[in-house]
Amino acid sequence: MKNVELIVEGTILTIKVDLSKDFGPSSSGKTTIIATTEGNVSVPGREEKIGLNVYKKKEAA
């Protein structure tokens, strides 16, 4: 995972992402990656899965 924190309290899942981060262009080059689970991952201590991508439109050069 990149820039994703998953916290489970009881039955509540909280996802924390720092929106100021930048991990460079996506594979298509059209967007900039801010955070990703890099596919589906297990929710800590649970059977559920989560897949998350946070991105923004690539800034013009």
PyMOL Python script that loads the backbone (N, CA, C, O; Angstrom):
from pymol import cmd

cmd.read_pdbstr("""\
ATOM      1  N   MET A   1       0.848  -1.183   0.000  1.00  0.00           N
ATOM      2  CA  MET A   1       0.000   0.000   0.000  1.00  0.00           C
ATOM      3  C   MET A   1       0.888   1.239   0.000  1.00  0.00           C
ATOM      4  O   MET A   1       1.990   1.242   0.550  1.00  0.00           O
ATOM      5  N   LYS A   2       0.388   2.264  -0.617  1.00  0.00           N
ATOM      6  CA  LYS A   2       1.075   3.547  -0.655  1.00  0.00           C
ATOM      7  C   LYS A   2       0.146   4.622  -0.117  1.00  0.00           C
ATOM      8  O   LYS A   2      -0.904   4.896  -0.698  1.00  0.00           O
ATOM      9  N   ASN A   3       0.546   5.236   1.013  1.00  0.00           N
ATOM     10  CA  ASN A   3      -0.168   6.381   1.563  1.00  0.00           C
ATOM     11  C   ASN A   3      -1.605   6.047   1.970  1.00  0.00           C
ATOM     12  O   ASN A   3      -2.491   6.894   1.858  1.00  0.00           O
ATOM     13  N   VAL A   4      -1.842   4.825   2.439  1.00  0.00           N
ATOM     14  CA  VAL A   4      -3.173   4.414   2.901  1.00  0.00           C
ATOM     15  C   VAL A   4      -3.021   3.801   4.282  1.00  0.00           C
ATOM     16  O   VAL A   4      -2.205   2.899   4.477  1.00  0.00           O
ATOM     17  N   GLU A   5      -3.797   4.281   5.236  1.00  0.00           N
ATOM     18  CA  GLU A   5      -3.829   3.705   6.567  1.00  0.00           C
ATOM     19  C   GLU A   5      -5.249   3.239   6.847  1.00  0.00           C
ATOM     20  O   GLU A   5      -6.192   4.027   6.763  1.00  0.00           O
ATOM     21  N   LEU A   6      -5.406   1.959   7.180  1.00  0.00           N
ATOM     22  CA  LEU A   6      -6.712   1.378   7.481  1.00  0.00           C
ATOM     23  C   LEU A   6      -6.792   1.125   8.987  1.00  0.00           C
ATOM     24  O   LEU A   6      -5.932   0.452   9.556  1.00  0.00           O
ATOM     25  N   ILE A   7      -7.822   1.667   9.624  1.00  0.00           N
ATOM     26  CA  ILE A   7      -8.004   1.515  11.065  1.00  0.00           C
ATOM     27  C   ILE A   7      -9.404   0.974  11.318  1.00  0.00           C
ATOM     28  O   ILE A   7     -10.390   1.547  10.854  1.00  0.00           O
ATOM     29  N   VAL A   8      -9.491  -0.133  12.056  1.00  0.00           N
ATOM     30  CA  VAL A   8     -10.787  -0.714  12.406  1.00  0.00           C
ATOM     31  C   VAL A   8     -11.017  -0.511  13.898  1.00  0.00           C
ATOM     32  O   VAL A   8     -10.199  -0.906  14.728  1.00  0.00           O
ATOM     33  N   GLU A   9     -12.144   0.112  14.221  1.00  0.00           N
ATOM     34  CA  GLU A   9     -12.577   0.279  15.609  1.00  0.00           C
ATOM     35  C   GLU A   9     -13.977  -0.277  15.705  1.00  0.00           C
ATOM     36  O   GLU A   9     -14.929   0.333  15.217  1.00  0.00           O
ATOM     37  N   GLY A  10     -14.111  -1.447  16.338  1.00  0.00           N
ATOM     38  CA  GLY A  10     -15.409  -2.125  16.381  1.00  0.00           C
ATOM     39  C   GLY A  10     -15.792  -2.548  14.976  1.00  0.00           C
ATOM     40  O   GLY A  10     -15.102  -3.356  14.354  1.00  0.00           O
ATOM     41  N   THR A  11     -16.884  -2.005  14.479  1.00  0.00           N
ATOM     42  CA  THR A  11     -17.325  -2.330  13.114  1.00  0.00           C
ATOM     43  C   THR A  11     -17.131  -1.157  12.156  1.00  0.00           C
ATOM     44  O   THR A  11     -17.688  -1.154  11.059  1.00  0.00           O
ATOM     45  N   ILE A  12     -16.351  -0.172  12.560  1.00  0.00           N
ATOM     46  CA  ILE A  12     -16.117   1.017  11.735  1.00  0.00           C
ATOM     47  C   ILE A  12     -14.709   0.972  11.145  1.00  0.00           C
ATOM     48  O   ILE A  12     -13.721   0.847  11.869  1.00  0.00           O
ATOM     49  N   LEU A  13     -14.636   1.078   9.817  1.00  0.00           N
ATOM     50  CA  LEU A  13     -13.362   1.155   9.105  1.00  0.00           C
ATOM     51  C   LEU A  13     -13.094   2.621   8.771  1.00  0.00           C
ATOM     52  O   LEU A  13     -13.921   3.287   8.148  1.00  0.00           O
ATOM     53  N   THR A  14     -11.936   3.114   9.191  1.00  0.00           N
ATOM     54  CA  THR A  14     -11.516   4.473   8.867  1.00  0.00           C
ATOM     55  C   THR A  14     -10.320   4.385   7.927  1.00  0.00           C
ATOM     56  O   THR A  14      -9.376   3.635   8.176  1.00  0.00           O
ATOM     57  N   ILE A  15     -10.369   5.150   6.854  1.00  0.00           N
ATOM     58  CA  ILE A  15      -9.306   5.175   5.865  1.00  0.00           C
ATOM     59  C   ILE A  15      -8.650   6.544   5.927  1.00  0.00           C
ATOM     60  O   ILE A  15      -9.323   7.567   5.805  1.00  0.00           O
ATOM     61  N   LYS A  16      -7.323   6.564   6.118  1.00  0.00           N
ATOM     62  CA  LYS A  16      -6.595   7.829   6.165  1.00  0.00           C
ATOM     63  C   LYS A  16      -5.653   7.913   4.965  1.00  0.00           C
ATOM     64  O   LYS A  16      -4.867   7.001   4.707  1.00  0.00           O
ATOM     65  N   VAL A  17      -5.749   9.030   4.237  1.00  0.00           N
ATOM     66  CA  VAL A  17      -4.915   9.297   3.069  1.00  0.00           C
ATOM     67  C   VAL A  17      -4.423  10.734   3.177  1.00  0.00           C
ATOM     68  O   VAL A  17      -5.211  11.649   3.415  1.00  0.00           O
ATOM     69  N   ASP A  18      -3.115  10.931   3.000  1.00  0.00           N
ATOM     70  CA  ASP A  18      -2.549  12.277   2.977  1.00  0.00           C
ATOM     71  C   ASP A  18      -2.648  12.795   1.544  1.00  0.00           C
ATOM     72  O   ASP A  18      -1.915  12.344   0.664  1.00  0.00           O
ATOM     73  N   LEU A  19      -3.557  13.742   1.314  1.00  0.00           N
ATOM     74  CA  LEU A  19      -3.816  14.245  -0.038  1.00  0.00           C
ATOM     75  C   LEU A  19      -2.694  15.120  -0.586  1.00  0.00           C
ATOM     76  O   LEU A  19      -2.731  15.504  -1.755  1.00  0.00           O
ATOM     77  N   SER A  20      -1.698  15.442   0.236  1.00  0.00           N
ATOM     78  CA  SER A  20      -0.570  16.237  -0.241  1.00  0.00           C
ATOM     79  C   SER A  20       0.508  15.382  -0.898  1.00  0.00           C
ATOM     80  O   SER A  20       1.431  15.924  -1.505  1.00  0.00           O
ATOM     81  N   LYS A  21       0.412  14.062  -0.791  1.00  0.00           N
ATOM     82  CA  LYS A  21       1.422  13.151  -1.354  1.00  0.00           C
ATOM     83  C   LYS A  21       1.233  12.998  -2.857  1.00  0.00           C
ATOM     84  O   LYS A  21       0.160  13.264  -3.398  1.00  0.00           O
ATOM     85  N   ASP A  22       2.306  12.562  -3.518  1.00  0.00           N
ATOM     86  CA  ASP A  22       2.297  12.377  -4.970  1.00  0.00           C
ATOM     87  C   ASP A  22       3.245  11.231  -5.288  1.00  0.00           C
ATOM     88  O   ASP A  22       4.433  11.308  -4.976  1.00  0.00           O
ATOM     89  N   PHE A  23       2.740  10.174  -5.902  1.00  0.00           N
ATOM     90  CA  PHE A  23       3.563   9.016  -6.235  1.00  0.00           C
ATOM     91  C   PHE A  23       3.812   8.902  -7.734  1.00  0.00           C
ATOM     92  O   PHE A  23       4.134   7.825  -8.237  1.00  0.00           O
ATOM     93  N   GLY A  24       3.662  10.014  -8.440  1.00  0.00           N
ATOM     94  CA  GLY A  24       3.983  10.035  -9.858  1.00  0.00           C
ATOM     95  C   GLY A  24       2.814   9.623 -10.726  1.00  0.00           C
ATOM     96  O   GLY A  24       1.700   9.417 -10.244  1.00  0.00           O
ATOM     97  N   PRO A  25       3.088   9.506 -12.025  1.00  0.00           N
ATOM     98  CA  PRO A  25       2.018   9.229 -12.987  1.00  0.00           C
ATOM     99  C   PRO A  25       1.505   7.797 -12.905  1.00  0.00           C
ATOM    100  O   PRO A  25       2.223   6.881 -12.503  1.00  0.00           O
ATOM    101  N   SER A  26       0.253   7.628 -13.293  1.00  0.00           N
ATOM    102  CA  SER A  26      -0.329   6.285 -13.414  1.00  0.00           C
ATOM    103  C   SER A  26       0.304   5.593 -14.614  1.00  0.00           C
ATOM    104  O   SER A  26       1.070   6.210 -15.354  1.00  0.00           O
ATOM    105  N   SER A  27      -0.006   4.334 -14.807  1.00  0.00           N
ATOM    106  CA  SER A  27       0.571   3.594 -15.938  1.00  0.00           C
ATOM    107  C   SER A  27       0.133   4.173 -17.278  1.00  0.00           C
ATOM    108  O   SER A  27       0.870   4.088 -18.260  1.00  0.00           O
ATOM    109  N   SER A  28      -1.061   4.762 -17.324  1.00  0.00           N
ATOM    110  CA  SER A  28      -1.525   5.380 -18.571  1.00  0.00           C
ATOM    111  C   SER A  28      -0.910   6.762 -18.782  1.00  0.00           C
ATOM    112  O   SER A  28      -0.871   7.270 -19.902  1.00  0.00           O
ATOM    113  N   GLY A  29      -0.428   7.366 -17.690  1.00  0.00           N
ATOM    114  CA  GLY A  29       0.144   8.697 -17.767  1.00  0.00           C
ATOM    115  C   GLY A  29      -0.878   9.815 -17.733  1.00  0.00           C
ATOM    116  O   GLY A  29      -0.510  10.987 -17.810  1.00  0.00           O
ATOM    117  N   LYS A  30      -2.151   9.480 -17.619  1.00  0.00           N
ATOM    118  CA  LYS A  30      -3.206  10.497 -17.639  1.00  0.00           C
ATOM    119  C   LYS A  30      -3.497  11.085 -16.263  1.00  0.00           C
ATOM    120  O   LYS A  30      -4.039  12.186 -16.163  1.00  0.00           O
ATOM    121  N   THR A  31      -3.144  10.367 -15.208  1.00  0.00           N
ATOM    122  CA  THR A  31      -3.420  10.824 -13.853  1.00  0.00           C
ATOM    123  C   THR A  31      -2.174  10.700 -12.984  1.00  0.00           C
ATOM    124  O   THR A  31      -1.213  10.017 -13.338  1.00  0.00           O
ATOM    125  N   THR A  32      -2.217  11.379 -11.835  1.00  0.00           N
ATOM    126  CA  THR A  32      -1.150  11.301 -10.846  1.00  0.00           C
ATOM    127  C   THR A  32      -1.676  10.532  -9.645  1.00  0.00           C
ATOM    128  O   THR A  32      -2.749  10.842  -9.128  1.00  0.00           O
ATOM    129  N   ILE A  33      -0.933   9.541  -9.205  1.00  0.00           N
ATOM    130  CA  ILE A  33      -1.350   8.695  -8.086  1.00  0.00           C
ATOM    131  C   ILE A  33      -1.069   9.401  -6.767  1.00  0.00           C
ATOM    132  O   ILE A  33       0.038   9.887  -6.532  1.00  0.00           O
ATOM    133  N   ILE A  34      -2.085   9.450  -5.911  1.00  0.00           N
ATOM    134  CA  ILE A  34      -1.957  10.035  -4.576  1.00  0.00           C
ATOM    135  C   ILE A  34      -1.873   8.928  -3.526  1.00  0.00           C
ATOM    136  O   ILE A  34      -1.095   9.025  -2.577  1.00  0.00           O
ATOM    137  N   ALA A  35      -2.678   7.873  -3.700  1.00  0.00           N
ATOM    138  CA  ALA A  35      -2.679   6.757  -2.754  1.00  0.00           C
ATOM    139  C   ALA A  35      -3.274   5.530  -3.437  1.00  0.00           C
ATOM    140  O   ALA A  35      -4.123   5.650  -4.320  1.00  0.00           O
ATOM    141  N   THR A  36      -2.819   4.345  -3.018  1.00  0.00           N
ATOM    142  CA  THR A  36      -3.371   3.113  -3.573  1.00  0.00           C
ATOM    143  C   THR A  36      -3.117   1.936  -2.640  1.00  0.00           C
ATOM    144  O   THR A  36      -2.103   1.877  -1.945  1.00  0.00           O
ATOM    145  N   THR A  37      -4.059   1.007  -2.641  1.00  0.00           N
ATOM    146  CA  THR A  37      -3.829  -0.255  -1.939  1.00  0.00           C
ATOM    147  C   THR A  37      -3.117  -1.244  -2.859  1.00  0.00           C
ATOM    148  O   THR A  37      -2.755  -2.339  -2.429  1.00  0.00           O
ATOM    149  N   GLU A  38      -2.917  -0.872  -4.104  1.00  0.00           N
ATOM    150  CA  GLU A  38      -2.253  -1.720  -5.115  1.00  0.00           C
ATOM    151  C   GLU A  38      -2.994  -3.041  -5.289  1.00  0.00           C
ATOM    152  O   GLU A  38      -2.401  -4.119  -5.251  1.00  0.00           O
ATOM    153  N   GLY A  39      -4.304  -2.927  -5.480  1.00  0.00           N
ATOM    154  CA  GLY A  39      -5.157  -4.106  -5.617  1.00  0.00           C
ATOM    155  C   GLY A  39      -6.010  -4.281  -4.380  1.00  0.00           C
ATOM    156  O   GLY A  39      -6.071  -3.398  -3.525  1.00  0.00           O
ATOM    157  N   ASN A  40      -6.665  -5.420  -4.290  1.00  0.00           N
ATOM    158  CA  ASN A  40      -7.534  -5.688  -3.148  1.00  0.00           C
ATOM    159  C   ASN A  40      -6.717  -6.250  -1.990  1.00  0.00           C
ATOM    160  O   ASN A  40      -5.895  -7.147  -2.172  1.00  0.00           O
ATOM    161  N   VAL A  41      -6.956  -5.709  -0.800  1.00  0.00           N
ATOM    162  CA  VAL A  41      -6.252  -6.156   0.405  1.00  0.00           C
ATOM    163  C   VAL A  41      -7.276  -6.437   1.498  1.00  0.00           C
ATOM    164  O   VAL A  41      -8.398  -5.933   1.456  1.00  0.00           O
ATOM    165  N   SER A  42      -6.881  -7.237   2.467  1.00  0.00           N
ATOM    166  CA  SER A  42      -7.764  -7.550   3.591  1.00  0.00           C
ATOM    167  C   SER A  42      -7.848  -6.377   4.546  1.00  0.00           C
ATOM    168  O   SER A  42      -6.858  -5.692   4.802  1.00  0.00           O
ATOM    169  N   VAL A  43      -9.043  -6.154   5.070  1.00  0.00           N
ATOM    170  CA  VAL A  43      -9.226  -5.179   6.136  1.00  0.00           C
ATOM    171  C   VAL A  43      -8.599  -5.794   7.388  1.00  0.00           C
ATOM    172  O   VAL A  43      -8.875  -6.951   7.704  1.00  0.00           O
ATOM    173  N   PRO A  44      -7.751  -5.035   8.116  1.00  0.00           N
ATOM    174  CA  PRO A  44      -7.050  -5.605   9.265  1.00  0.00           C
ATOM    175  C   PRO A  44      -7.973  -6.298  10.265  1.00  0.00           C
ATOM    176  O   PRO A  44      -8.914  -5.693  10.779  1.00  0.00           O
ATOM    177  N   GLY A  45      -7.693  -7.571  10.534  1.00  0.00           N
ATOM    178  CA  GLY A  45      -8.452  -8.336  11.514  1.00  0.00           C
ATOM    179  C   GLY A  45      -9.843  -8.750  11.087  1.00  0.00           C
ATOM    180  O   GLY A  45     -10.639  -9.195  11.914  1.00  0.00           O
ATOM    181  N   ARG A  46     -10.154  -8.607   9.787  1.00  0.00           N
ATOM    182  CA  ARG A  46     -11.503  -8.890   9.292  1.00  0.00           C
ATOM    183  C   ARG A  46     -11.420  -9.751   8.043  1.00  0.00           C
ATOM    184  O   ARG A  46     -10.335  -9.957   7.498  1.00  0.00           O
ATOM    185  N   GLU A  47     -12.568 -10.258   7.584  1.00  0.00           N
ATOM    186  CA  GLU A  47     -12.610 -11.052   6.352  1.00  0.00           C
ATOM    187  C   GLU A  47     -12.889 -10.206   5.113  1.00  0.00           C
ATOM    188  O   GLU A  47     -12.706 -10.672   3.989  1.00  0.00           O
ATOM    189  N   GLU A  48     -13.329  -8.970   5.315  1.00  0.00           N
ATOM    190  CA  GLU A  48     -13.639  -8.094   4.192  1.00  0.00           C
ATOM    191  C   GLU A  48     -12.363  -7.664   3.464  1.00  0.00           C
ATOM    192  O   GLU A  48     -11.267  -7.657   4.023  1.00  0.00           O
ATOM    193  N   LYS A  49     -12.558  -7.310   2.200  1.00  0.00           N
ATOM    194  CA  LYS A  49     -11.457  -6.817   1.364  1.00  0.00           C
ATOM    195  C   LYS A  49     -11.771  -5.388   0.929  1.00  0.00           C
ATOM    196  O   LYS A  49     -12.929  -4.971   0.907  1.00  0.00           O
ATOM    197  N   ILE A  50     -10.716  -4.646   0.584  1.00  0.00           N
ATOM    198  CA  ILE A  50     -10.882  -3.285   0.076  1.00  0.00           C
ATOM    199  C   ILE A  50      -9.864  -3.053  -1.035  1.00  0.00           C
ATOM    200  O   ILE A  50      -8.724  -3.513  -0.966  1.00  0.00           O
ATOM    201  N   GLY A  51     -10.302  -2.331  -2.053  1.00  0.00           N
ATOM    202  CA  GLY A  51      -9.417  -1.883  -3.124  1.00  0.00           C
ATOM    203  C   GLY A  51      -9.620  -0.387  -3.279  1.00  0.00           C
ATOM    204  O   GLY A  51     -10.745   0.073  -3.476  1.00  0.00           O
ATOM    205  N   LEU A  52      -8.530   0.380  -3.190  1.00  0.00           N
ATOM    206  CA  LEU A  52      -8.654   1.839  -3.175  1.00  0.00           C
ATOM    207  C   LEU A  52      -7.614   2.465  -4.090  1.00  0.00           C
ATOM    208  O   LEU A  52      -6.445   2.082  -4.060  1.00  0.00           O
ATOM    209  N   ASN A  53      -8.035   3.424  -4.899  1.00  0.00           N
ATOM    210  CA  ASN A  53      -7.145   4.263  -5.691  1.00  0.00           C
ATOM    211  C   ASN A  53      -7.588   5.706  -5.523  1.00  0.00           C
ATOM    212  O   ASN A  53      -8.760   6.027  -5.722  1.00  0.00           O
ATOM    213  N   VAL A  54      -6.661   6.571  -5.159  1.00  0.00           N
ATOM    214  CA  VAL A  54      -6.925   8.003  -5.085  1.00  0.00           C
ATOM    215  C   VAL A  54      -5.973   8.653  -6.072  1.00  0.00           C
ATOM    216  O   VAL A  54      -4.762   8.437  -6.019  1.00  0.00           O
ATOM    217  N   TYR A  55      -6.534   9.455  -6.979  1.00  0.00           N
ATOM    218  CA  TYR A  55      -5.717  10.059  -8.034  1.00  0.00           C
ATOM    219  C   TYR A  55      -6.317  11.385  -8.448  1.00  0.00           C
ATOM    220  O   TYR A  55      -7.457  11.707  -8.114  1.00  0.00           O
ATOM    221  N   LYS A  56      -5.517  12.152  -9.190  1.00  0.00           N
ATOM    222  CA  LYS A  56      -6.014  13.415  -9.724  1.00  0.00           C
ATOM    223  C   LYS A  56      -5.551  13.535 -11.170  1.00  0.00           C
ATOM    224  O   LYS A  56      -4.583  12.900 -11.590  1.00  0.00           O
ATOM    225  N   LYS A  57      -6.256  14.352 -11.904  1.00  0.00           N
ATOM    226  CA  LYS A  57      -5.899  14.595 -13.296  1.00  0.00           C
ATOM    227  C   LYS A  57      -4.494  15.174 -13.354  1.00  0.00           C
ATOM    228  O   LYS A  57      -4.146  16.067 -12.582  1.00  0.00           O
ATOM    229  N   LYS A  58      -3.700  14.661 -14.269  1.00  0.00           N
ATOM    230  CA  LYS A  58      -2.321  15.103 -14.393  1.00  0.00           C
ATOM    231  C   LYS A  58      -2.280  16.584 -14.770  1.00  0.00           C
ATOM    232  O   LYS A  58      -3.013  17.041 -15.647  1.00  0.00           O
ATOM    233  N   GLU A  59      -1.398  17.322 -14.082  1.00  0.00           N
ATOM    234  CA  GLU A  59      -1.261  18.743 -14.352  1.00  0.00           C
ATOM    235  C   GLU A  59      -0.537  18.941 -15.692  1.00  0.00           C
ATOM    236  O   GLU A  59       0.398  18.207 -16.012  1.00  0.00           O
ATOM    237  N   ALA A  60      -0.970  19.920 -16.455  1.00  0.00           N
ATOM    238  CA  ALA A  60      -0.355  20.200 -17.748  1.00  0.00           C
ATOM    239  C   ALA A  60       1.064  20.703 -17.552  1.00  0.00           C
ATOM    240  O   ALA A  60       1.341  21.470 -16.630  1.00  0.00           O
ATOM    241  N   ALA A  61       1.957  20.266 -18.424  1.00  0.00           N
ATOM    242  CA  ALA A  61       3.371  20.668 -18.307  1.00  0.00           C
ATOM    243  C   ALA A  61       3.640  21.988 -18.977  1.00  0.00           C
ATOM    244  O   ALA A  61       4.774  22.465 -18.968  1.00  0.00           O
TER     245      ALA A  61
END
""", "prot")
cmd.dss("prot")
cmd.show_as("cartoon", "prot")
cmd.util.cbc("prot")
cmd.orient("prot")
